[in-house]
């Protein structure tokens, strides 16, 4: 019981804050160039589902529509007690960034091979849901094999260091 209490992360209000939904596949499929944190425009049932940890970022990406940034293919499961007010799980959600950041990202995505992907969803200290996005470049198959090789070598080196 005491071990459980030590591992909880508490925010300044004393509430438990463990929501950290990651897109693990993004680090393997893409080379991350730049990271940003953006707010999301959500409905009430969507934020409740995120607080329950019912969201998925696999296959999600960001695109520009009318000079605004939207996240696509992000799944937020339907809230059980939502009744007729529930949301669509795969709807596009608007990201909230200032104009300077939006212009910079739009200019960079026009370059060949660069895209904006979603890395993780988390709840900040004020209780707002935030999305960490990244400007990324897709990896080729041989780059992915090289990444696996580097990861294995690093793991072996750590294992040898622990044995000594």
LUMTOR-402226 format. One record per residue (C-alpha): residue number from 1; x, y, z. Coordinates in steps of 0.25 Angstrom, whole numbers, plus 5000, padded with zeros to 4 digits. Layout:
# LUMTOR-402226
{pos:NUM	east:X	north:Y	up:Z} $
...
This chain:
# LUMTOR-402226
{pos:1	east:5000	north:5000	up:5000} $
{pos:2	east:5011	north:5010	up:5004} $
{pos:3	east:5019	north:5007	up:4990} $
{pos:4	east:5006	north:5011	up:4983} $
{pos:5	east:5005	north:5024	up:4990} $
{pos:6	east:5020	north:5027	up:4986} $
{pos:7	east:5018	north:5025	up:4971} $
{pos:8	east:5006	north:5034	up:4969} $
{pos:9	east:5009	north:5047	up:4962} $
{pos:10	east:5001	north:5058	up:4969} $
{pos:11	east:4999	north:5072	up:4963} $
{pos:12	east:4998	north:5085	up:4971} $
{pos:13	east:4984	north:5083	up:4975} $
{pos:14	east:4987	north:5069	up:4981} $
{pos:15	east:4980	north:5062	up:4970} $
{pos:16	east:4986	north:5050	up:4963} $
{pos:17	east:4992	north:5054	up:4949} $
{pos:18	east:4996	north:5041	up:4941} $
{pos:19	east:4990	north:5044	up:4927} $
{pos:20	east:5002	north:5043	up:4918} $
{pos:21	east:4997	north:5036	up:4905} $
{pos:22	east:5009	north:5033	up:4895} $
{pos:23	east:5010	north:5030	up:4881} $
{pos:24	east:5022	north:5021	up:4882} $
{pos:25	east:5022	north:5017	up:4867} $
{pos:26	east:5025	north:5031	up:4863} $
{pos:27	east:5039	north:5031	up:4869} $
{pos:28	east:5042	north:5019	up:4860} $
{pos:29	east:5036	north:5023	up:4847} $
{pos:30	east:5040	north:5038	up:4847} $
{pos:31	east:5052	north:5046	up:4850} $
{pos:32	east:5048	north:5057	up:4860} $
{pos:33	east:5053	north:5071	up:4856} $
{pos:34	east:5045	north:5080	up:4865} $
{pos:35	east:5035	north:5079	up:4876} $
{pos:36	east:5023	north:5088	up:4881} $
{pos:37	east:5012	north:5087	up:4891} $
{pos:38	east:4998	north:5091	up:4886} $
{pos:39	east:4985	north:5093	up:4892} $
{pos:40	east:4973	north:5085	up:4887} $
{pos:41	east:4959	north:5090	up:4884} $
{pos:42	east:4950	north:5079	up:4891} $
{pos:43	east:4936	north:5076	up:4895} $
{pos:44	east:4932	north:5072	up:4909} $
{pos:45	east:4931	north:5057	up:4907} $
{pos:46	east:4945	north:5057	up:4899} $
{pos:47	east:4952	north:5063	up:4911} $
{pos:48	east:4945	north:5053	up:4921} $
{pos:49	east:4950	north:5041	up:4912} $
{pos:50	east:4964	north:5047	up:4911} $
{pos:51	east:4964	north:5048	up:4927} $
{pos:52	east:4960	north:5033	up:4927} $
{pos:53	east:4972	north:5030	up:4918} $
{pos:54	east:4963	north:5026	up:4906} $
{pos:55	east:4971	north:5032	up:4894} $
{pos:56	east:4980	north:5027	up:4883} $
{pos:57	east:4990	north:5034	up:4875} $
{pos:58	east:4994	north:5023	up:4865} $
{pos:59	east:4993	north:5027	up:4851} $
{pos:60	east:4990	north:5042	up:4855} $
{pos:61	east:4996	north:5054	up:4848} $
{pos:62	east:4993	north:5069	up:4846} $
{pos:63	east:4990	north:5077	up:4834} $
{pos:64	east:4986	north:5091	up:4830} $
{pos:65	east:4972	north:5095	up:4826} $
{pos:66	east:4969	north:5110	up:4824} $
{pos:67	east:4982	north:5114	up:4831} $
{pos:68	east:4978	north:5106	up:4844} $
{pos:69	east:4985	north:5093	up:4849} $
{pos:70	east:4976	north:5081	up:4851} $
{pos:71	east:4979	north:5067	up:4856} $
{pos:72	east:4974	north:5056	up:4848} $
{pos:73	east:4972	north:5041	up:4852} $
{pos:74	east:4973	north:5043	up:4867} $
{pos:75	east:4963	north:5034	up:4874} $
{pos:76	east:4957	north:5038	up:4886} $
{pos:77	east:4947	north:5027	up:4891} $
{pos:78	east:4932	north:5030	up:4894} $
{pos:79	east:4930	north:5034	up:4908} $
{pos:80	east:4921	north:5024	up:4915} $
{pos:81	east:4911	north:5034	up:4922} $
{pos:82	east:4911	north:5044	up:4910} $
{pos:83	east:4897	north:5040	up:4905} $
{pos:84	east:4892	north:5048	up:4893} $
{pos:85	east:4903	north:5058	up:4895} $
{pos:86	east:4915	north:5049	up:4891} $
{pos:87	east:4925	north:5052	up:4881} $
{pos:88	east:4930	north:5045	up:4868} $
{pos:89	east:4943	north:5037	up:4872} $
{pos:90	east:4951	north:5040	up:4860} $
{pos:91	east:4947	north:5055	up:4857} $
{pos:92	east:4957	north:5065	up:4853} $
{pos:93	east:4961	north:5074	up:4865} $
{pos:94	east:4966	north:5088	up:4864} $
{pos:95	east:4980	north:5091	up:4870} $
{pos:96	east:4982	north:5104	up:4877} $
{pos:97	east:4995	north:5111	up:4874} $
{pos:98	east:4999	north:5126	up:4872} $
{pos:99	east:5000	north:5131	up:4858} $
{pos:100	east:5015	north:5132	up:4858} $
{pos:101	east:5016	north:5117	up:4861} $
{pos:102	east:5006	north:5114	up:4851} $
{pos:103	east:5013	north:5121	up:4840} $
{pos:104	east:5026	north:5115	up:4843} $
{pos:105	east:5020	north:5101	up:4843} $
{pos:106	east:5013	north:5104	up:4830} $
{pos:107	east:5025	north:5109	up:4823} $
{pos:108	east:5034	north:5097	up:4828} $
{pos:109	east:5023	north:5086	up:4824} $
{pos:110	east:5024	north:5092	up:4810} $
{pos:111	east:5038	north:5086	up:4809} $
{pos:112	east:5039	north:5072	up:4803} $
{pos:113	east:5037	north:5061	up:4812} $
{pos:114	east:5034	north:5068	up:4825} $
{pos:115	east:5021	north:5066	up:4833} $
{pos:116	east:5014	north:5069	up:4846} $
{pos:117	east:5011	north:5057	up:4855} $
{pos:118	east:5005	north:5055	up:4869} $
{pos:119	east:5015	north:5050	up:4879} $
{pos:120	east:5007	north:5050	up:4892} $
{pos:121	east:4994	north:5055	up:4899} $
{pos:122	east:4995	north:5060	up:4914} $
{pos:123	east:4988	north:5068	up:4924} $
{pos:124	east:4996	north:5080	up:4929} $
{pos:125	east:4996	north:5086	up:4943} $
{pos:126	east:4984	north:5095	up:4940} $
{pos:127	east:4976	north:5083	up:4936} $
{pos:128	east:4976	north:5086	up:4921} $
{pos:129	east:4978	north:5075	up:4911} $
{pos:130	east:4991	north:5077	up:4902} $
{pos:131	east:4996	north:5071	up:4890} $
{pos:132	east:5011	north:5070	up:4888} $
{pos:133	east:5013	north:5071	up:4873} $
{pos:134	east:5026	north:5070	up:4865} $
{pos:135	east:5032	north:5074	up:4851} $
{pos:136	east:5037	north:5061	up:4846} $
{pos:137	east:5043	north:5054	up:4834} $
{pos:138	east:5040	north:5040	up:4830} $
{pos:139	east:5050	north:5029	up:4831} $
{pos:140	east:5053	north:5020	up:4820} $
{pos:141	east:5054	north:5005	up:4823} $
{pos:142	east:5069	north:5004	up:4824} $
{pos:143	east:5068	north:5016	up:4834} $
{pos:144	east:5059	north:5008	up:4842} $
{pos:145	east:5068	north:4996	up:4842} $
{pos:146	east:5079	north:5005	up:4847} $
{pos:147	east:5071	north:5010	up:4858} $
{pos:148	east:5068	north:4996	up:4863} $
{pos:149	east:5083	north:4993	up:4862} $
{pos:150	east:5086	north:5005	up:4870} $
{pos:151	east:5076	north:5002	up:4881} $
{pos:152	east:5081	north:4987	up:4882} $
{pos:153	east:5095	north:4992	up:4884} $
{pos:154	east:5091	north:5002	up:4894} $
{pos:155	east:5083	north:4992	up:4902} $
{pos:156	east:5095	north:4982	up:4901} $
{pos:157	east:5105	north:4993	up:4906} $
{pos:158	east:5096	north:4996	up:4918} $
{pos:159	east:5094	north:4981	up:4921} $
{pos:160	east:5110	north:4980	up:4921} $
{pos:161	east:5111	north:4992	up:4930} $
{pos:162	east:5101	north:4986	up:4941} $
{pos:163	east:5108	north:4973	up:4941} $
{pos:164	east:5122	north:4979	up:4946} $
